[in-house]
Structures are given as structure tokens and as C-alpha cells.
């Protein structure tokens, strides 16, 4: 078939065809090709068995994340840090579906923490939580998606190291995670903030620029607010 997109990572190659099918070849030491084997490598393209057409694929190390056109998330490959979000730390050599309550709109990967914005505006997170960066009320890692408690739908999130910034549909800003330099803007310099806290701004936020560990918010009224490190 006709090739729509090709991507490679650590000597593994993934090709999405025009019909939405996915083929992979190359390095397969952790089963990251998703073709049912853990041979050191596969030297010819093999089809990845997925339910539904592939919309996009992204990788993190030897872990692979595929979004299908129906909004499902499928994962495979390395899982030593529970980064696949499928409930254990066992590597997968075929695609496993991530259990989420609604279709996925966007996937954000930050080091070994993972965030899924769903079509209903809810936010789910899993993976490393050593700085409270999952926003679920503790510093315990998660091997399945956990809901982040926010007062309205999530429009976008951005991450910098272990600090997380979420702009909600009502244009309010909530932050959580690493805060040793006050970079979350929530009125303290607690090392970690493990649940979302509202940033007090006098007008709706238009744009957020993070230059770790400092933050800059352009508001709808054209004013600029800054916080974080100032050394």
C-alpha cells in the first residue's frame, strides 16, 4: 500500500499506510515492534495487529503509543516503569489497549509521566509520580490511568520537567508537580504540589510560556504576569 507516514526510533521503524495499517521492522529487543516476537531485530516489514486504523504513533524509548481513528490508545514495548498504563510492569510484544472511559483527544508524554486529554475534557495520568506530577493527591506511581480532579474541561496542558500547567476551558490555569522555585505560581514554595491548584490571575489567560523554572502568562487584557525563579 501507499505510505502515509514513517517514523523511526532507536533503530526501530514504523510505517503508517494510507489504509491506516501499521508495519514495523528493525530493532525489537523489547518487543517494541508490536509484531508478536522479541527477536533482536526483524529485517522485513511485519504488520502490527491493531483494531482500527492508526491515526498517529509516538514512541518514548522502547515504548510505543498508537492512537487509532476511533480514539483508542494502544501500547506495546518496554514497560519496566509501568509506562504503558496497562496495570503491570510486563513488556508487551503485541498491542494492548489502555483502559480509558472516553475516546482520547491528545496524548502528552513528559519523561516517564503520561497524560491523556479525553474528548469529554477530562484528564487522566499514569507513570512516574515522584514529584506529585500526576496530580492525583500523592507521590505514588500509577500503572493504570488515574483521573486528575479539575473543576472544568481541560483545553491544553504543558509540562516542563516535573511541573505541569493546565489551561481549562474557562481559561483558568491550574498547576501541580515540582515547585521548589515557586514555578507553579500557587503562593508557596513547597517542594511538591500533588493536586491541581489554581493560579490566581486577574483576567483570563491567553498564552503561557514556560522557561523553567520561571513562567510567563499573557492575559486576555494584554497584561503580563510572571513567577518562579528570578535569580
N, C-alpha and C positions, 0 to 999 in steps of 0.2 A: 504493500500500500504506500500512498504518498506520505512523506514525513512532514509533520506539523511543527514539531519542536524536538530539540535534542539537548540533553544536559549531561554533564559528567561530574563526578566527584570521587576523589581518591582512586582513580583508575577504574571506576565503575561507570558504565554508560547507560542512559535511559532515553528511549525514543518514543514519543507520543505520535501515533499515526493519525491521519485525517479522520479515520473512522472511530477515534477515541481509544483504540487499543494501545497497550504499552508493551514494549520489548526492551530487554536488558541484556548486557553482556559485559565481560571484563572481571574485575576483582569481585570475589564473592566469599571472602574469608569469614564473614559474619552472617551469611545468608542475605546480604543486602540487595541482591538482585531480585529476590522475591519469587524465584522460579522453582522452588521446592528442593533445591540442593544446597549443600555447603561445601562444594568443591572449591579449591583455592581460587579458581577462575573458570569462567565459561568463555570460550573463544568464538562462539557463534550466537547471534541473537536468539533469545528464547522468550516466549510470550509469558507475561505476568498475568495470572488468572484473577481477574477482577470482575465484580458485579457492577456493571455500569461503565459509561465512557469516562475516561480520565480528562479532567479539565486542567489540572496543573499538578506538578510534582516538585517537592522540595526535599533537600537532604540536610542532615546535621551529623557530621562524622559518618559513621556507617549505619545510621538510622534513616529510614525513608518514610516520607509522608505524602500520600496521594489524595487529592480531592477529586471526587467524581462529580459529574454534571448534576446528579441528584442531591448534592450537598453532603454526601457521606465522606468520612475520613478513614482511609485505610493506611495501615502502618506495617513495616517489617524491618528486619535487620537487627542491629545491635540493640540490646535492651538491658544492659548491666546496671543502669541507673533508673530503671523503670521509665525511661524516656518515651516509650511507645504508648504509655497510658492504657495498657490492656490488663492491668491487675497483677502483674508479676514482674520478675526480672529475668525472664527466659527469652533468649533471642528467637526471632521468627524468620523462617526462610520462605514463608508464603504470606500474603496479605491477611492481616487481622483487622476487623472493623473496630473503631473506637466508639464506645457506647456514649452517645450524647442524646439529650432529649429533643433536639430540633436539628434541622439542617444547618450546616456550617457556612458562615459568610466569609470569615477570614481566619487564617492561622498565623500566629506570631510566635517565632522561636527566639528565645533570649538565652544564650549559653545552654544550660540544661534545664531551663524552665519553659513551659509551653502554655500558650493562651489561645483559646478559640472563642471568637465572637460568633454567636449564632444568629440566624436570620431573625429570631424574635428579640434580638438586642441583649440577650443575656451573655454573661462571660463565664467561661469555665477554664480552670487552670490545673496543671499537673506537673510533676517532676520535682526538681530541686527546690527546697523551701527554706534553706538555711538562714536566710535573712528575712523571712516572712514575706518573700516576694510573690507568693501565690495569692496573698490577700485573704486567706481563709481562717485567720484567727490564731495561728500558732506557727511554729517553725519546724513542723513535721513534713517530711517529703510525702508526696502523693503518687500512687501508681495507677490511679484512675482519675478522670476529670472531676474536680470539685467545683461547685458553684461559688462564684465571688459575689458577695452580697452588696449590691449597689442600688440606689434609690430610683434610678430610671435607666432607660436603654443606653447601651454603650455605642457611641459613634465611632470612636477610634481609640486605640491605646498605643503608647510608645514606651519603650524601655531603654534604660541606659544602665549598664552593669546590673545591679540588683534593685534598682529603683524603677517603679512603674507609675505611669501617668495615664489616666483615663479621662477622656473628654466625653461627657454624656450627651444624650440627645437634647437636653435642656441647656447645653453649653456650659454646664458646671464642670469643674475639674476636681477629680479625686486622685489621691496618690497613696502609695504604700511601698513597703520594702525597706531597703537600706537608706538610712537617714543620718549618718554620722556627721555630715556637714550641713544639716538642715535643708538638704536639697529637695525634700518633699514639700516644703513650704507650709507645714501644718502647725507651726508655733512651738515646736520643740526640737531638740537635737538628740532624741532617743536614738540609740543605735539602729533599732529596727521598729518599724510600724507594721504590724501583721494583719490589720484590717483596713479597708479603704477609709481615708479621712478627707474631708472636704477642704480645699484650699480657698481661703477667704479672699475673694476678689470683688471689687465694686461694680463690675459690669461683666457681661458675657465674654467668654474667651473666643478670640478669632483664630489665633495661631500660637502654638507653643514651640519654643526652641530650647532643646536641652544641650548644654555644653558642660558635661559632667565635671565637677559637682555643682554647677550653677544652672539656674533655669530662668527663662525669659518668656513672659506672656504678653502678647499683643492683644488688647481687648477690642471689642466692637466699637468703642468710642475713640479708638486711636491711641489710647494711653498705653504705656509700657510699664510692667511690673517685673521686678527681679528678686531672686532669693537664692540662697545656697552659699557656697564658698565665695569669699571676697578677699582672699589673701593677695 
